[in-house]
Amino acid sequence: MDAYDVLDWRRRVFALYAAVRCEPEPAAAHDLWRRGRDELFAGHPASPLLPDQRVGFDGLTVAPYDPAWRFEVEVRPAAATPWEVQTGSDGVVRFERLGVASLPGVGDLDVWRLTSYGGGVFVPLRDGSCGNPGGGYGGGRYLLDTVKGADLGGDRGRLVLDLNFAYAPSCAYDPAWACPLAPAGNTVGVEVPVGELQP
């Protein structure tokens, strides 16, 4: 993998999420997303799957779409609390809380703004299923990471937070990747049975 592989991966992820946002039916958008990610993971040089994980790979474990886990929510203003993540490969990654999104039946999630080069909105999630068999990755999953293209849309001050699109960060597959994991304000006790799950 080289810089041009990563560039192509990012372009494809941005294009995939653009197609997802254009699809008016959320379940069809989810199917498009699932198939697109499986294709990238299976054959792209920048896939986070290690070579032995690609052997016999037939797709990520993703739960069927459930519309009950889709939310379009207002981001309420909150104190601009800083959050610094020390990573082995990228140094210190700095975030600042942009606001809070309330998901009925799930809880409140902090919405973060990446303050370094590239900017972006970041919403990780660690729910009660994380780390359990058949649940989400132990360190949590990502809902949005707009600097890398993972953006489900929403008007100014509002976000689409569809938990069916929650996905494991690259470090779940390859320890060479450094991933910010969900802090306390992005941890909820409820189990979220949708999105990408551990096989």
C-alpha positions as CSV (number, residue, x, y, z in Angstrom):
1,M,0.0,0.0,0.0
2,D,1.3,3.4,-0.9
3,A,0.0,7.0,-0.8
4,Y,-1.8,6.6,-4.1
5,D,-3.6,3.5,-2.8
6,V,-4.8,5.5,0.2
7,L,-5.8,8.4,-2.1
8,D,-7.9,6.0,-4.2
9,W,-9.4,4.4,-1.1
10,R,-10.5,7.8,0.1
11,R,-12.0,8.7,-3.3
12,R,-14.0,5.5,-3.4
13,V,-15.3,6.0,0.2
14,F,-16.3,9.6,-0.5
15,A,-18.1,8.4,-3.7
16,L,-19.8,5.5,-1.9
17,Y,-21.2,7.9,0.8
18,A,-22.3,10.4,-1.9
19,A,-24.3,7.6,-3.5
20,V,-25.7,6.6,-0.1
21,R,-26.9,10.2,0.5
22,C,-28.5,10.3,-3.0
23,E,-30.5,7.1,-2.4
24,P,-34.0,8.1,-1.0
25,E,-34.7,4.7,0.5
26,P,-32.6,4.1,3.6
27,A,-32.7,0.3,3.4
28,A,-31.5,0.5,-0.3
29,A,-28.8,3.0,0.7
30,H,-27.7,0.5,3.4
31,D,-27.5,-2.3,0.9
32,L,-25.4,-0.1,-1.4
33,W,-23.1,0.8,1.5
34,R,-22.7,-2.8,2.6
35,R,-21.9,-4.1,-0.9
36,G,-19.5,-1.2,-1.6
37,R,-17.6,-1.8,1.6
38,D,-17.3,-5.5,1.0
39,E,-15.9,-4.8,-2.5
40,L,-13.3,-2.4,-1.1
41,F,-12.3,-4.7,1.8
42,A,-12.0,-7.7,-0.5
43,G,-9.8,-6.3,-3.2
44,H,-8.4,-2.8,-2.6
45,P,-4.7,-2.4,-1.8
46,A,-5.5,-0.1,1.1
47,S,-8.0,-2.5,2.7
48,P,-7.4,-2.8,6.4
49,L,-7.8,-6.5,6.2
50,L,-4.5,-8.4,6.7
51,P,-3.5,-10.8,3.9
52,D,-4.6,-13.9,5.9
53,Q,-8.0,-12.2,6.6
54,R,-8.6,-11.8,2.8
55,V,-8.3,-15.5,2.2
56,G,-11.9,-16.7,1.8
57,F,-13.3,-13.3,2.7
58,D,-17.0,-13.2,1.7
59,G,-18.1,-10.0,3.3
60,L,-18.2,-8.1,6.6
61,T,-20.7,-9.1,9.2
62,V,-23.5,-6.5,8.9
63,A,-26.9,-6.8,10.5
64,P,-30.0,-6.4,8.3
65,Y,-31.3,-2.9,8.1
66,D,-33.7,-1.8,10.9
67,P,-35.4,1.7,10.4
68,A,-35.9,2.0,14.2
69,W,-32.2,2.8,14.5
70,R,-32.2,5.7,12.1
71,F,-32.2,9.2,13.6
72,E,-32.1,12.7,12.1
73,V,-31.2,14.9,15.1
74,E,-30.4,18.4,16.1
75,V,-26.9,19.0,17.4
76,R,-27.4,21.0,20.6
77,P,-24.7,23.4,21.6
78,A,-22.4,22.3,24.4
79,A,-19.2,23.5,26.0
80,A,-16.3,23.3,23.6
81,T,-14.5,20.6,25.6
82,P,-11.1,19.5,24.1
83,W,-10.3,15.9,23.5
84,E,-6.8,14.8,22.7
85,V,-6.0,11.3,21.4
86,Q,-2.4,10.1,21.6
87,T,-1.7,7.7,18.7
88,G,1.4,5.8,17.8
89,S,1.5,6.8,14.2
90,D,-0.2,10.2,14.0
91,G,1.0,11.8,17.2
92,V,-1.7,13.7,19.1
93,V,-5.0,14.1,17.3
94,R,-7.0,17.0,18.7
95,F,-10.8,17.3,18.8
96,E,-13.2,19.8,20.2
97,R,-16.8,19.1,21.2
98,L,-19.1,20.7,18.7
99,G,-22.3,19.7,20.5
100,V,-24.5,16.9,21.7
101,A,-27.0,14.8,19.8
102,S,-29.8,13.0,21.6
103,L,-30.9,9.7,20.2
104,P,-34.3,8.5,21.7
105,G,-34.0,5.2,23.4
106,V,-30.2,5.2,23.0
107,G,-28.8,8.2,24.8
108,D,-26.7,11.4,24.2
109,L,-23.7,11.3,22.0
110,D,-21.0,14.0,21.8
111,V,-20.4,15.4,18.3
112,W,-16.7,16.2,17.8
113,R,-14.9,18.6,15.5
114,L,-11.4,17.6,14.3
115,T,-9.4,20.8,15.0
116,S,-6.3,19.8,13.0
117,Y,-5.7,19.9,9.2
118,G,-8.7,18.7,7.2
119,G,-11.3,19.5,9.9
120,G,-14.4,17.3,9.9
121,V,-17.1,16.0,12.2
122,F,-16.6,12.8,14.1
123,V,-19.1,10.7,16.0
124,P,-17.8,7.5,17.5
125,L,-20.1,5.1,19.5
126,R,-19.4,2.5,22.1
127,D,-22.6,0.7,23.0
128,G,-23.4,-2.1,25.4
129,S,-22.8,-4.8,22.7
130,C,-19.2,-3.8,22.1
131,G,-16.7,-6.5,22.9
132,N,-19.4,-9.1,23.3
133,P,-19.8,-12.1,20.9
134,G,-21.9,-10.9,17.9
135,G,-21.7,-7.3,19.1
136,G,-19.7,-4.3,17.9
137,Y,-15.9,-4.1,18.0
138,G,-14.7,-3.8,21.6
139,G,-13.2,-0.3,21.2
140,G,-16.4,1.0,19.6
141,R,-17.6,1.8,16.2
142,Y,-17.8,5.0,14.1
143,L,-21.1,6.6,12.9
144,L,-19.5,9.6,11.2
145,D,-16.0,10.5,10.2
146,T,-16.4,13.2,7.6
147,V,-12.7,13.9,7.1
148,K,-12.6,10.4,5.6
149,G,-15.9,10.6,3.7
150,A,-18.2,8.8,6.2
151,D,-21.1,11.3,6.1
152,L,-24.8,10.4,6.1
153,G,-26.0,14.0,5.6
154,G,-28.2,16.5,7.4
155,D,-28.9,20.2,7.2
156,R,-26.9,22.8,9.1
157,G,-27.1,22.0,12.8
158,R,-28.6,18.6,12.2
159,L,-27.1,15.2,11.4
160,V,-28.4,11.9,10.1
161,L,-27.1,9.4,12.7
162,D,-28.2,6.0,11.3
163,L,-26.8,3.3,13.6
164,N,-27.3,0.7,10.8
165,F,-24.2,2.3,9.2
166,A,-22.0,2.0,12.4
167,Y,-18.7,0.5,11.3
168,A,-15.5,-0.8,13.0
169,P,-12.5,1.4,12.7
170,S,-9.5,0.1,10.7
171,C,-7.6,-0.8,13.9
172,A,-10.1,-3.5,14.5
173,Y,-8.5,-5.4,11.6
174,D,-4.9,-4.2,11.5
175,P,-3.0,-3.0,14.6
176,A,-0.8,-0.8,12.3
177,W,-3.7,1.7,12.1
178,A,-4.2,4.2,14.9
179,C,-7.9,4.9,15.7
180,P,-9.5,7.3,18.2
181,L,-11.8,5.2,20.3
182,A,-15.1,6.4,21.8
183,P,-14.7,8.6,25.0
184,A,-17.1,8.6,27.9
185,G,-19.5,11.0,26.1
186,N,-19.9,8.6,23.3
187,T,-20.5,5.5,25.4
188,V,-24.1,4.2,26.0
189,G,-25.3,1.2,28.0
190,V,-28.0,0.2,25.4
191,E,-27.0,-2.6,23.1
192,V,-27.1,-1.6,19.4
193,P,-27.8,-4.8,17.4
194,V,-27.3,-3.1,13.9
195,G,-24.4,-2.0,11.8
196,E,-21.1,-3.8,11.4
197,L,-20.8,-6.6,14.0
198,Q,-18.0,-8.9,15.0
199,P,-18.3,-12.2,13.2
